C-alpha cells in the first residue's frame, strides 16, 4: 500500500506533468510573469465555467475577501455577520478593515450558517453577510438572500472550500457556488479542489460596476498607469499560477467526482456504526468534499486523532478553537449559549484523508483502523 496522504498533490501532478511542465516553460520563455496573457486566459476560462460575468484574479483567498469588502464600500464600524466555525481568514479581513465582525452559530449537521441565528444577529448597523460554504457544500443561500433582501444587506460568499459545487433553487435554477450573492471569493491554495502551486485567489461577480471597482482595487487603485482613482492594494495572480490553473480547471469536475466517490465509500463503510455521524449533504446543494469530516458520539476524539497518527494515517481537526474564543476576536458581546453547535463540533469532529488520488486499499485501512478503535 502506498503511503497515505491527507492530500496527495504529488500523485495528482504526475498525471498531468507533461501539460504542467510545458505551461510553466512557456511562461518562463515569454517572461510575461505579471499580468501576462495566461492570467487573462484563465480569467475567461473560469468565467465560462462558473457562468459569471466577471472573474477578477488576485493573490490569495484572504485578499479576495478583503478586496470584495473594499469594493462594496463598507465603512468603519459597519457590522458584518459570519460564522463562528470556520478558518480565521473570514473574520480576519473584517477586523483589518475596521469593520465589526458578528459571529454566529452554525447548523450542527451541515456545518454551515444557521439561518435563525442569522436573523437574530441583524441590527441597524448590519451591512453584509458572509456565508462560508464549509468543507465543500453550499450554505442555504436562498434563505440567506431572502434575509439580505429584507434588510438591504450585501452577501459575500466565501467559496474557498466549495468551488465547483452547484446550488439548486426551489424553482430549479442552478448556480455555481460563489456566483449567487453580490460577490463571491475563492482561494487557489494548493490543497483546494482547484489549487495552484503557490498562492492564488479570485473574486466573482455579475455586477458590472462592482467588477470595475474591484479591478482597480487589486492593482493599487489604478485604471490607468500611475493614476490612482481608489485606494487599492497589490494583489495579483501571477502568470505561472494562472497557467497551472488553466490546466487543472477542465479537470475540476473530475476531481470533485473522485472526491465524492471516495466520500461515498467512507459513508457506506461507517453506515452501521452508531458512534460515527458521516457528512450530511443539504438537499439544495451538491458536495465537492474539500474535507471529509466525521462527527463522533461517545468517542474520545483526541485519542482517535492520536491513534490514527500512530498508524501513519494523517487526519485533521477543523477547527479546535472557535473564533469567538480566539484571543484576537474575543468580545464581551458573545454569549456561550449562542454557540451550542460550534462548541459541540470543536469537541467531536475529525477530518480524514480526502483527495483525488485516494485508493480503495488506503481507505480500507483507514476505515478498519477507525472501526477497531471506536467499537
C-alpha positions in Angstrom: 0.0 0.0 0.0 1.3 3.5 -0.9 1.8 6.0 1.9 -1.4 7.6 2.9 -1.5 11.4 2.4 -4.0 13.9 3.7 -3.8 15.5 0.2 -1.7 13.8 -2.5 -0.5 16.7 -4.6 2.5 14.8 -6.0 0.3 12.0 -7.3 -2.1 14.5 -8.9 0.8 16.3 -10.5 2.3 13.1 -12.0 -0.9 12.6 -14.0 -0.7 16.0 -15.7 3.0 16.5 -15.5 3.7 17.0 -19.3 1.0 19.7 -19.6 2.0 21.5 -16.4 5.7 21.4 -17.3 5.0 22.8 -20.8 2.7 25.5 -19.5 5.4 26.7 -17.0 8.1 26.5 -19.6 6.0 28.6 -22.0 5.5 31.3 -19.3 9.2 31.4 -18.5 10.1 31.7 -22.2 7.6 34.5 -22.6 8.9 36.3 -19.5 5.3 37.7 -19.0 5.3 36.9 -15.3 2.9 39.5 -14.1 -0.5 40.2 -15.8 0.6 38.0 -18.8 -1.8 36.5 -21.3 -2.2 33.3 -19.2 -3.9 35.4 -16.4 -6.4 36.8 -18.8 -6.9 33.4 -20.4 -7.6 31.7 -17.1 -10.0 34.5 -16.1 -12.0 33.9 -19.3 -12.0 30.2 -18.8 -13.2 30.5 -15.2 -15.9 32.9 -16.2 -17.2 30.4 -18.7 -17.1 27.5 -16.2 -18.9 29.5 -13.5 -21.3 31.2 -15.9 -20.4 34.5 -14.3 -19.8 37.8 -16.0 -16.6 38.8 -14.1 -13.7 36.9 -12.6 -11.0 39.1 -11.1 -7.9 37.1 -10.1 -5.9 38.1 -7.1 -3.0 36.9 -5.0 -4.8 34.7 -2.5 -8.2 33.9 -0.9 -7.8 36.2 2.1 -7.1 39.1 -0.2 -10.1 38.1 -2.3 -12.4 38.5 0.8 -10.7 41.8 1.8 -10.9 43.3 -1.7 -14.6 42.2 -2.1 -15.4 44.2 1.1 -13.4 47.1 -0.1 -15.2 47.1 -3.4 -18.6 47.2 -1.6 -17.6 50.4 0.2 -18.2 49.2 3.7 -17.3 51.7 6.3 -15.6 51.6 9.7 -18.0 50.2 12.3 -20.3 48.5 9.9 -21.3 45.1 11.1 -20.6 42.0 9.0 -22.1 38.7 10.1 -20.3 35.5 9.5 -19.9 32.1 11.1 -18.0 31.1 14.2 -17.0 27.7 12.9 -14.5 28.4 10.1 -10.9 29.4 9.3 -9.9 32.8 10.7 -9.3 34.4 7.3 -13.1 35.1 7.1 -13.2 37.2 10.2 -9.6 38.5 9.9 -10.3 40.7 6.9 -13.4 42.1 8.6 -11.2 43.2 11.6 -8.4 44.5 9.3 -10.8 46.9 7.6 -12.0 48.2 11.0 -15.5 46.7 10.4 -17.3 45.0 13.2 -17.4 41.2 13.0 -20.5 39.5 14.3 -20.0 35.7 14.8 -23.0 33.4 14.8 -23.5 29.6 15.2 -23.7 27.0 12.5 -26.1 24.2 11.7 -24.7 21.2 13.5 -25.5 18.8 10.7 -24.1 20.7 7.7 -21.6 23.0 9.5 -22.9 25.9 7.6 -24.6 29.2 8.6 -27.6 28.8 10.9 -30.4 30.9 9.4 -32.3 31.5 12.7 -29.0 32.7 14.3 -28.5 35.0 11.3 -31.9 36.6 11.7 -31.3 37.2 15.4 -27.9 38.8 14.8 -29.1 41.6 12.5 -29.1 45.2 13.8 -29.4 48.6 12.3 -25.6 48.6 11.9 -25.5 45.3 9.9 -24.3 45.9 6.3 -23.2 42.5 5.0 -23.5 38.7 5.5 -20.6 36.3 4.7 -21.8 32.7 4.4 -18.9 30.2 4.3 -19.5 27.1 2.1 -17.7 24.9 4.6 -16.0 21.6 3.7 -17.4 21.6 0.1 -21.2 22.3 0.2 -23.2 25.5 -0.1 -24.9 27.2 2.7 -28.6 27.8 2.5 -28.2 30.7 0.0 -31.9 31.1 -0.9 -32.8 31.7 2.8 -29.7 34.0 3.2 -30.7 36.0 0.1 -34.2 36.4 1.5 -32.9 37.8 4.8 -30.4 40.1 2.9 -33.2 41.4 0.7 -35.4 42.1 3.6 -32.7 44.2 5.4 -30.9 45.6 2.3 -27.6 43.7 3.0 -24.7 42.7 0.8 -24.0 38.9 0.5 -20.3 37.9 0.2 -19.8 34.2 -0.5 -16.6 32.6 0.9 -16.2 29.8 -1.6 -12.6 28.8 -0.7 -13.7 25.3 0.1 -16.5 24.7 -2.4 -15.6 25.8 -5.9 -17.4 23.6 -8.3 -20.4 22.9 -6.1 -23.8 23.5 -7.5 -26.7 25.2 -5.7 -30.3 24.5 -6.8 -33.0 27.0 -6.1 -36.6 26.0 -5.3 -37.6 26.9 -8.9 -35.0 24.6 -10.3 -32.4 27.3 -11.2 -28.9 26.0 -10.7 -25.9 28.3 -9.9 -22.3 27.6 -9.1 -21.1 28.3 -5.5 -19.7 31.8 -5.4 -22.0 33.3 -8.1 -25.1 33.6 -6.1 -24.6 36.6 -3.8 -23.4 40.1 -4.7 -19.9 38.9 -4.8 -18.0 35.6 -4.3 -14.5 34.8 -3.4 -12.2 31.8 -3.6 -8.7 30.5 -2.8 -6.4 28.5 -5.1 -4.2 27.3 -2.2 -2.5 24.1 -3.4 -4.7 21.8 -1.3 -8.0 23.2 -2.6 -10.1 21.3 -5.1 -8.8 23.7 -7.7 -5.4 24.6 -6.4 -2.3 26.1 -7.9 1.4 25.6 -6.9 1.6 28.6 -4.7 -0.9 31.2 -3.5 -3.8 32.5 -5.6 -7.4 33.6 -5.4 -10.2 35.2 -7.3 -13.3 37.3 -6.9 -16.6 36.7 -8.8 -19.5 39.0 -9.6 -22.2 39.7 -12.1 -22.3 43.4 -11.1 -20.5 45.4 -13.8 -20.0 48.5 -11.5 -18.6 46.4 -8.7 -16.3 44.5 -11.0 -14.9 47.8 -12.3 -14.1 49.0 -8.8 -12.5 45.7 -7.8 -10.3 45.6 -10.9 -8.9 48.9 -9.7 -8.5 47.8 -6.1 -6.4 44.8 -6.9 -3.9 46.9 -8.8 -3.1 49.8 -6.5 -6.3 51.6 -7.3 -5.2 52.2 -10.9 -7.3 52.0 -14.1 -4.6 54.0 -16.0 -1.0 53.5 -15.0 0.2 56.0 -12.3 -3.4 57.4 -11.9 -4.8 56.2 -8.6 -8.6 56.6 -8.5 -9.4 54.5 -5.5 -7.5 53.2 -2.5 -6.1 49.8 -3.6 -3.8 47.0 -2.8 -1.2 45.0 -4.6 -2.8 41.6 -5.2 -2.2 39.8 -8.4 -2.3 36.2 -9.6 1.0 35.6 -11.3 1.2 34.1 -14.8 2.7 30.8 -13.6 -0.1 30.1 -11.2 -2.7 31.1 -13.9 -1.1 28.7 -16.4 -1.3 25.8 -13.8 -4.9 26.6 -13.0 -5.8 26.6 -16.8 -4.5 23.1 -17.0 -6.4 22.0 -13.9 -9.7 23.8 -14.4 -11.0 21.4 -17.1 -10.4 18.6 -14.6 -12.2 20.2 -11.7 -15.4 18.3 -12.2 -13.4 15.1 -12.5 -11.6 15.9 -9.3 -14.8 16.6 -7.5 -16.4 13.4 -8.7 -13.4 11.4 -7.4 -13.8 13.1 -4.0 -17.5 12.3 -4.0 -16.8 8.6 -4.8 -14.3 8.4 -2.0 -16.8 10.0 0.3 -19.5 7.5 -0.7 -17.0 4.7 0.1 -16.4 6.1 3.5 -20.1 6.6 4.1 -21.1 3.1 3.3 -18.3 1.7 5.5 -19.4 3.7 8.5 -23.2 3.3 7.9 -23.8 0.7 10.6 -21.6 2.4 13.3 -23.8 4.4 15.6 -20.8 6.2 17.1 -19.9 7.9 13.8 -22.0 10.5 12.0 -21.0 10.8 8.4 -21.3 14.2 6.5 -24.8 15.4 5.8 -25.4 17.0 2.4 -28.3 19.5 2.2 -30.9 18.8 -0.4 -30.3 22.1 -2.2 -26.5 21.6 -2.9 -24.0 19.2 -4.3 -21.0 18.4 -2.1 -17.4 18.6 -3.5 -15.8 17.3 -0.3 -12.9 19.6 0.1 -12.8 17.9 3.5 -14.5 14.7 4.6 -15.4 15.4 8.2 -17.0 13.0 10.7 -18.8 13.7 13.9 -18.2 11.3 16.8 -20.6 10.2 19.5 -19.2 8.8 22.8 -15.7 8.6 21.4 -12.6 10.2 22.6 -11.9 12.3 19.5 -8.4 13.4 20.6 -7.4 9.8 21.4 -8.7 8.7 17.9 -6.7 11.5 16.4 -3.5 10.2 18.0 -4.4 6.6 17.3 -4.6 7.4 13.6 -1.3 9.2 13.6 0.3 6.2 15.4 -0.9 4.1 12.5 0.6 6.6 9.9 -2.9 7.8 9.0 -2.9 11.6 8.6 -6.0 13.4 9.9 -7.0 16.8 11.0 -9.2 18.7 13.5 -11.0 21.6 11.8 -11.4 23.7 14.0 -10.1 23.1 17.5 -10.9 26.6 18.8 -14.0 28.6 17.7 -13.4 32.1 16.5 -15.3 33.7 19.4 -12.8 32.1 21.8 -9.7 33.2 19.9 -7.7 36.0 21.7 -7.8 38.1 18.5 -11.6 38.0 18.2 -12.9 37.6 21.7 -15.7 40.0 22.6 -17.9 40.6 25.6 -20.9 40.7 23.4 -20.7 36.9 22.8 -22.7 34.5 24.9 -21.6 30.9 25.0 -25.3 29.8 24.9 -25.4 31.2 21.4 -22.7 28.8 20.1 -24.0 25.4 21.2 -23.5 23.7 17.8 -20.0 25.2 17.3 -18.9 24.3 20.9 -20.0 20.7 20.3 -18.4 20.4 16.9 -15.0 21.5 18.2 -15.0 18.6 20.5 -16.4 15.9 18.1 -15.2 16.5 14.5 -12.3 14.8 12.8 -11.4 15.0 9.1 -10.0 12.0 7.2 -7.7 11.9 4.1 -9.6 13.2 1.1 -8.2 13.8 -2.3 -8.3 12.8 -6.0 -5.7 10.0 -5.7 -7.2 8.2 -2.7 -7.0 4.4 -3.2 -9.6 1.8 -2.0 -6.8 -0.1 -0.2 -5.9 3.0 1.7 -9.5 3.8 2.5 -10.0 0.2 3.7 -7.0 0.5 6.1 -8.3 3.9 7.4 -11.8 2.5 7.9 -10.6 -0.6 9.6 -8.4 1.4 12.0 -11.2 3.7 13.0 -13.8 1.0 13.5 -11.5 -1.1 15.6 -10.9 1.9 17.8 -14.5 3.1 18.3 -16.1 -0.3 18.9 
